[in-house]
């Protein structure tokens, strides 16, 4: 990976507000030891209060010029896979958090998950404003935007979100006391969808736009989204560490769920327009191998701290 290309992203995740989340993936010490301090649920809630931001403060005037005048039609089409994955993904996870929140065993966990629901709703509005004010699609209503942009997704995206995640949250709707189902849902949601896919995509999308000098308001807002996601993943890390220490049954549930979800998640990394190209393509200036390496390093750090490595 070109060091010059990652300077902006590295400096971003090294900022005090990103480091404050205590996401193990941001701590190189997690490569060597599992003895990493994580925030408590109360501390995570307090951090949420300190890290507020507003989508309506972003000015997308320059972004609109970039999208229509500086970015070619072919590049806009290729960028749509990443944008659509986030726009649809934020909407879907916002819907699935309710059953997870209601099934959380403690009130402190429930309170934090309520803040995450608010975050996910704000992320949907962020993408809605970007799409509308930049003129990304012909559609103008949120439901129509979501339907139109979903055409850019691949089948593995549906398998992961509508299949594997929804299957667990549907179980929790019927049996909220099913802790094993909750552990599986948090593993898919916080470790795979947010921890691997979302934060990896955010890393490369922001890095690419910064290196190209495009979409400054989008990068500013997306940086806030990424900081929120690190805070969410920090919740998943402490929750799963507690459960793994509580019972080998839950540790096996985490491992089993990862074995099932990771091959599907790997398929999400390849956009439909790259089908037939094998692994010989680049997305946002990076190869599939580089993307996998980044996602894998982050996951391994989190799993070590949870107690699975």
SULVENPE-V550749 format. One record per pair of residues at least 24 apart in sequence whose C-alpha atoms are under 8 Angstrom apart, sorted by the first residue. I is the first residue (numbers start at 1). J is the second residue. Records with the same first field share a line. If there is no record, write none. Layout:
# SULVENPE-V550749
I=J, J
This chain:
# SULVENPE-V550749
1=286, 290
5=207, 208, 211
6=207
8=207, 210
9=203, 206, 207
17=51, 227
18=227, 230
20=47
21=47, 227, 230, 231, 234
22=231, 234
23=230, 231, 233, 234, 237, 302
24=234, 237, 298, 301, 302, 305
25=297, 298, 299, 301, 302
26=298
30=301, 302, 304, 305
31=300, 301, 304
33=304, 305
34=304, 305, 306, 307
35=305
36=305
38=234, 237, 238
39=234, 235, 238
40=238
41=108, 109, 112, 235
42=108, 112
44=112, 231, 235
45=111, 112, 115
48=115, 231
53=224
55=122, 125, 126, 129, 221
58=217, 220, 221
59=217
60=130, 133, 134, 215, 217, 218
61=133, 134
62=215, 216, 217
63=134, 214, 215, 216, 217, 218
64=133, 134, 135, 215
65=134
66=214, 215
67=134, 136, 215
78=273, 283
79=284
80=149, 152
81=152, 153, 271, 272
82=201, 205
84=149, 150, 152, 153
85=150, 153, 157
86=198
87=124, 127, 128, 146
88=146, 149, 150
89=161
90=120, 121, 123, 124
91=120, 121, 124
92=161
93=120, 161, 189
94=120, 121
96=165, 166, 169
99=169, 170, 172, 173, 176
100=169, 172, 182, 185, 186
102=176
103=172, 176, 177, 178, 179, 182
104=182
116=232
119=228
123=225
126=221
130=218
152=272
153=271, 272
154=268, 271, 272
156=264, 265, 267, 268
157=264, 265, 267, 268
159=264
160=261, 264, 265
164=188, 261
165=189
180=250, 253
183=240, 243, 250, 253, 254
184=253, 254, 257
186=236, 240
187=236, 240, 254, 257, 258
188=257, 258, 261
190=232, 233, 236, 237
191=233, 236, 237, 299
192=258, 261, 262, 265
193=265
194=229, 232, 233
195=229, 230, 233, 298, 299
196=295, 296, 298, 299
197=265, 269, 295
198=229
199=226, 229, 230
200=291, 294, 295
202=226
204=284, 286
205=284
208=284, 285
237=302, 305, 306
238=306
240=306
241=305, 306, 307
242=306
244=306, 307
245=307
251=308
255=308
266=292
